[in-house]
Amino acid sequence: MSLDLSEAQIQNILEAYKNKREREKQRYEQIKDTEEFKNYNRNKAKLHYENNKDMYKEKYKNKKELMKARNSYYYYKRKNDMEAFQKKHPERYELLLIGGYFNDWNPSSSSSTE
């Protein structure tokens, strides 16, 4: 299925899309501060959280070690002591290295980090 559109038709489609987005933005700006809109969004967010609570718990559990490693990395990076990070937490260092977290970092020099 091929669509052969002329330049004028393409311009009309783009202009219609642009106008639609502007109307949607204006509508949002008018209703975003209303109590009804806020309550609707809060209820929608709460419902989404309740329906996906287990999925988020699993996601956080899976990323727990990565977050620990990343936080340790930032701590030692701030102290400019990457050798200490590598020596004290070799498993965290390996996790970040395997994940490509700092693939431009040269282990022989601690001055050039991420």
C-alpha positions as CSV (number, residue, x, y, z in Angstrom):
1,M,0.0,0.0,0.0
2,S,1.7,3.2,-1.1
3,L,0.5,6.7,-0.6
4,D,1.4,9.1,-3.3
5,L,0.7,12.5,-1.9
6,S,1.5,15.8,-3.5
7,E,3.5,18.4,-1.7
8,A,0.3,20.5,-1.1
9,Q,-1.4,17.5,0.5
10,I,1.6,16.9,2.8
11,Q,1.6,20.5,3.8
12,N,-2.1,20.3,4.6
13,I,-1.6,17.3,6.7
14,L,1.2,18.9,8.6
15,E,-0.7,22.1,9.1
16,A,-3.8,20.2,10.4
17,Y,-1.6,18.3,12.8
18,K,0.0,21.5,14.0
19,N,-3.4,23.2,14.5
20,K,-4.7,20.1,16.4
21,R,-1.7,20.1,18.8
22,E,-2.2,23.8,19.4
23,R,-5.9,23.4,20.2
24,E,-5.1,20.5,22.6
25,K,-2.4,22.6,24.3
26,Q,-4.8,25.5,24.7
27,R,-7.5,23.2,26.1
28,Y,-5.0,21.7,28.6
29,E,-3.8,25.1,29.7
30,Q,-7.5,26.0,30.5
31,I,-8.4,22.9,32.4
32,K,-5.1,21.9,34.1
33,D,-5.8,24.0,37.3
34,T,-9.4,22.9,37.8
35,E,-10.2,20.7,40.7
36,E,-12.1,18.2,38.5
37,F,-9.1,17.7,36.2
38,K,-6.7,17.3,39.2
39,N,-8.9,14.7,40.8
40,Y,-9.3,12.8,37.6
41,N,-5.6,12.7,37.1
42,R,-4.9,11.7,40.7
43,N,-7.5,8.9,40.5
44,K,-6.0,7.7,37.2
45,A,-2.5,7.7,38.6
46,K,-3.7,5.8,41.7
47,L,-5.5,3.2,39.7
48,H,-2.4,2.7,37.5
49,Y,-0.2,2.3,40.6
50,E,-2.6,-0.2,42.1
51,N,-2.8,-2.2,38.9
52,N,1.0,-2.2,38.3
53,K,2.3,-2.4,41.9
54,D,3.8,-5.8,41.5
55,M,5.5,-4.9,38.3
56,Y,7.2,-1.9,39.8
57,K,8.3,-3.9,42.9
58,E,9.9,-6.4,40.6
59,K,11.5,-3.7,38.5
60,Y,13.0,-2.0,41.6
61,K,14.1,-5.4,43.0
62,N,15.9,-6.2,39.7
63,K,17.7,-2.9,39.6
64,K,18.6,-2.8,43.3
65,E,22.2,-4.0,42.8
66,L,22.7,-1.7,39.8
67,M,21.5,1.3,41.8
68,K,23.9,0.4,44.7
69,A,26.8,0.2,42.3
70,R,25.9,3.4,40.6
71,N,25.6,5.3,43.9
72,S,28.9,4.0,45.0
73,Y,30.5,5.0,41.7
74,Y,29.2,8.5,42.1
75,Y,30.5,8.7,45.7
76,Y,34.0,7.7,44.7
77,K,33.9,9.8,41.6
78,R,33.0,12.8,43.7
79,K,36.0,12.0,45.9
80,N,38.2,11.5,42.8
81,D,39.2,8.1,44.2
82,M,38.2,5.5,41.5
83,E,41.0,3.1,42.6
84,A,39.4,2.8,46.0
85,F,36.0,2.1,44.4
86,Q,37.6,-0.6,42.3
87,K,39.4,-2.2,45.3
88,K,36.6,-2.0,47.9
89,H,33.7,-2.9,45.6
90,P,35.0,-5.2,42.8
91,E,31.6,-6.7,42.2
92,R,30.0,-3.3,41.8
93,Y,32.8,-2.2,39.6
94,E,32.3,-5.3,37.4
95,L,28.6,-4.8,37.2
96,L,29.0,-1.2,35.9
97,L,31.8,-2.3,33.6
98,I,29.8,-5.1,32.1
99,G,26.8,-2.9,31.7
100,G,28.9,-0.3,29.8
101,Y,28.2,2.3,32.4
102,F,31.6,3.9,32.0
103,N,33.0,2.4,28.8
104,D,35.1,5.5,28.2
105,W,36.8,5.3,31.6
106,N,40.4,4.2,31.5
107,P,41.3,2.0,34.6
108,S,44.9,3.1,34.5
109,S,43.9,6.8,35.1
110,S,41.4,7.9,37.6
111,S,41.3,11.5,36.4
112,S,39.2,10.7,33.3
113,T,35.9,9.3,34.5
114,E,32.6,9.2,32.7
